[in-house]
């Protein structure tokens, strides 16, 4: 069993969620005491989680989640995840890890370098930052505090499943999200496949990028 302190639920509140396309669902938002990184992460409990709930670890993306930026696929992934988890029963962990852990200002600096031709990972490295600085210890704490140790993970990212398993969480299946391409994010998505083995159709992305 990995050695890290337990977190405990702090508060739970019912919140009606309403999306721009008309989809709506009620959710329980749970906050926590004792998270390892000291951040204000939130668990969004949807539907009726069973013994093997569907879980997504969603890293905060102000530009994509709130403003609808077409430079990433975060907003559409968030919208899709809420509906899919609500239908099956499970939890979305909304993690304060903007820019794969580098923060909002650094992420925007990385965008400027991407405009000069670097991909999303190369831009982080050029700024002296990690390609992906996310650590999921707090996510494992949150899941344990919710009595979830067995789950299916809604994610294209194999690192999330590997980290959770290393933290003592049993990930049975990793279920890919949809593919949400725009004219502005194809290079970004293709870099995810090539650099970090995300589950996305490389041939299709290469074709779109060439076009």
Number of C-alpha atoms within 10 A of each C-alpha: 7 10 7 13 12 15 20 16 14 10 11 16 10 12 12 9 12 11 9 7 7 6 11 13 15 15 20 19 19 19 18 21 16 16 21 16 11 10 13 12 21 19 24 25 24 25 20 14 19 13 13 18 21 26 30 27 21 18 20 24 26 15 19 18 18 11 10 15 17 18 18 22 23 22 21 19 20 21 15 13 23 25 16 17 23 21 15 16 20 27 30 23 23 20 21 18 21 19 24 20 20 18 15 17 11 17 21 13 13 25 18 13 18 18 10 10 12 18 20 23 20 19 24 25 14 13 14 9 16 16 20 17 14 19 16 20 19 24 24 25 24 26 21 17 16 16 10 21 18 20 23 18 28 23 23 21 21 15 17 21 23 13 17 20 17 15 19 15 21 18 18 13 13 20 16 15 20 15 15 16 18 14 11 14 18 23 23 20 26 24 19 20 17 11 13 16 15 19 18 20 12 17 10 12 21 14 10 15 16 9 7
